[in-house]
Amino acid sequence: MEINKNNVFELLNINGAKPSKDFGQNFLIEPSICQKIADVLIVENSDNVLEIGPGLGSLTHFLIQKEGKLTCVDVDAKMVSILKQIYTNNEIELILNDVRKINLSKYTKIIGNLPYNITTELIVFLLENAILCKQFVFMIQAEALNRFIEVKGKYYGPASVLIHLLGDIKKNFIVKAGSFYPAPKCNSVVFEINVKDKYAREVVLDVYKLAKKLFLNRRKTLLNNLSNVCEKEKALSIFNQLGILETARIEEISPEKILEIYKLTK
């Protein structure tokens, strides 16, 4: 069922539902935008696709037309009930649960309009646990993208290290606030993460854990932070081997260089 600004109110009223602030619900009401988002996800017949937070099914309508098996997970029982009225069990699998509480190991493609209040936590969780997923397509608050795409400066952090070592990140397009009901106070952005298996997953996850420690005190020098991980003499030796200045700060160090630091701490 195509969700638009003409039928969204009727659908909600019939089912005695309304957007939940607790669940961060903002329903897409521009079908052309939904089609554009769905087009970013490259799906083959063998793919297991997971949609996070389908809500009324604005995006689901277009995803179901693609190849592969589609599963939708939503924490809101009312939304799952509405989707069960629209779609049959053999069309999609519907799960009523928090996505952080389900087994993600079988999904090869994941897509979703993520809640703004847990964006970083959720993306990191998905990257850590969806071990077979090769493409993630997310829509988040536009301003939050810097946390994931930057590899230097004040917005650069552990999540970006994780993403860039796992694969590539690409900004696709902006979605204006008016494309939603209710309209949020900011624009959103659609972006994708493509896993490339450049390094062993176990190593990347360990580097991410190290990055969290190194970014913990951003105002201190990297040497100071690394000295909390290993002895200062060893930290100095690592700096000398990698040509890092003793005055360097973590936001100046690339994900690949953090990987090298990790290897030398072993």
N, C-alpha and C positions, 0 to 999 in steps of 0.2 A: 504494500500500500504506500503510495507516494504521499509524504507529509509536506504540507505547504501552509502558508499563512491563512488560507481560506478554510481548511478543515481541522487545524490543530486545536482550536477552542472547542469545536463540536466533539472531537475525539476525547478530549480531556473531560468535558462535561458529562458525556454519556457514561463514562467509567468512574465518575466521581473522583477524578484525580487532578492534581495541580503540581507545578514544578516545585521540587523540594530544595530548599536552601541547604539543608543538612547534607544532601547528596550532591550539591553543586550542579543541579540540573538546569541546563539551557538547551532547548530543543532547536535543532536546525530546521528552518522553514523555507529554505531556498533549494529546491530540487537540483538546480543547475550546479550549485556548490557541492551538494552531496555526490552528484555524478563525477564532478571534478576530483573530489577526494578519493572516491572509489577507483578512479582511473590510475591513481598513483600506485595503488597496490597491484603488483604483478602476480597473478594467480594461475597456477597450472592445475590440471585435473587431479594430481596426486597430493595437492596441498591440503593441510588442515588449517583452516582460517579461524582465528578467534577475534570477535569484536567485543571490545570492553565498553560497558555502559551504553547499550543501544537505545535506551529510553523508549521513545515511541516508534523507533524503527526508521528514522529519517534516512540514515545511511544504509541500514539493513536492506531496504528495498532495492538498492543498487548493487550491494554485495552479493545478494542471492542470485543475481543474474550472471555472476562470474562462475568460473569453474571451481572445482574443489569442494570440500565439505565445510560448511559454515556452522560455527558454534557462537552463541551470544551469551555473555555473562553479565548480570545486572544485580546490584544489591537491593534494588527496590522491587518488592513483591508486586506492587501495583503495575509497574511497567512490564514485568514478566507476564502478568495476567493478560494485559492488553495485547502483547505480542503473540500469546498463545491463541488469542481470538483471530488474529490476522494470518498467522502461519501455522501449518500443520507440522507434526513431529518429523515427518519424512523430508520436509524442506530444510529445516534448521534444528539444531539442538539448543535448547534454552536451559540455562543454569541460573538458579537463584542463589547467589552467593557473592561474597567479596572476592574479587579476582586474586587477591593475595592469599586466599585460603584454598585454591584449587590447584590441581596438578597441571602444570604448564608444559610438561616435557614432550607432549605429542604435537604441539602446534608449530607449524612451519612459517606462518605469516600472522602477524598481530596488528590490529588497527583499533583506534579508539579516540574519542573526544574525552580527554582526561580531566578529572576534577582539578581545579586550580590549586586547592589547598594542599594536595599531596602529590603534585606533579613530579618533583625530583625523586621523592621516596618511591613512587610507583614505577617510574621509568627504570631506576636502578634495580628494583626488584625484578622487573620483567627481563632485563638484560642478564641478570644473574641466574634466573631460574628457567627461562624459556630456551633450553639448550639446543633445540633443533631449529629455532626461528632464524630465518635468513633475512627477513625484511620486517621492519616495524614502521608503521605510519601513524603518527600522532597529531592531534590538534590540541594546542595548549595556549595559554595566555601569551600574546606576542612578545611581551617584555621578558618572559622567562626563557626564551630561546637562547639568549646569550650564555646562560649557565651550561648549555650543552654544546654549543658550537664554537665558543671562543677557546683558544689555546694559549692565551697570554692575557695579562691585565686583571682588573678587579673582578670580572665576572667568571674568570677561569677557575675551575675547581675539580674535585675528584670525579664527579659525574662525567665531565668532559674528557678526563683522562681515560675513563672506562670506555666511553663511546669511541674515541679515536684509536684506541688499541684494538678494539673488537672489529672495527670496520670504518665505514664512511658515513658522514652525516650531510644531509642536503636540505636546505630551505626550499619549499615549493611555492607557497603563496599565502597571502594574508586573507583572512575572512573577516569582513566588517561586522561590528556588533549588531547591526540591524538585520543580519541574516539569522538571528536567533530569537526565540521566545522563551522566557523574557530576555530582552537585550542586556548583555553584561555591560559593565562600565568600561570595557576595553576591547580592543580587537584581538582576534586569535590568529595563530599561524599554523599552517600544516607543514610538517617536515617528515623526513624519512631517515631511518638508520638502516644501512645495509651491512650485514655481518660478512666479513671477508676471510675470517680464519687466518689472519696474518700471523698470529701467535697462538700458542696453546691456550685454551680457555682457562685452565687452572692457573697458568702463569699470569694472565691478564687480571683475573680476580684477586690474586695475591698482590699485584701491583696496585690495584684499586685500594686495597686495604692499607698499603703503605702510603698511598697518596692522601688518604684521609688523615693520617697522622702528620704528614708533612704540611698539609693545608690548615691544620688545627690552629696554629698561631701564625697567621699571615704577616703580622707586623714584625716578627722575628726573622732573622736570616735563615736560609735553608740549612746552613751549617749547624745552627743552634737546634733546629727541629730534627735534623738527621742524627744529632748527637743524643737525642732521646730514644733513638731506635738502635743505634750501635755506639760503640766507644768513639770518643772524639778523634782519637788517633786514626781509627779506621775511616771515619767520615772524611778526615783531611786527605787520607790516601785515595779515597774514591774521587774526591774533588780534583786531585792532581792528575789521576788517570783519565778523567773525563774533560779536563780543561775548564772546570767550573770555578769561578771566582769565589773567594771566601765571603764576599759581601753579597752574593746573589740571593735573591728571594724566590720563593717557590713559584710565583706567578710569571717568572721569566724562564722557567724550565719546561721544555716541551714534553708531551706524553712519552715520546720515544726515549728522551733522556732520562725520565723517571724510571722507565723500564730498565735502562742500563744501570742506574743507581741500584735498583732492586737486585739485579743479577750480581752486582759486586758486594751486596750485603750478605749474600748467601755464603 
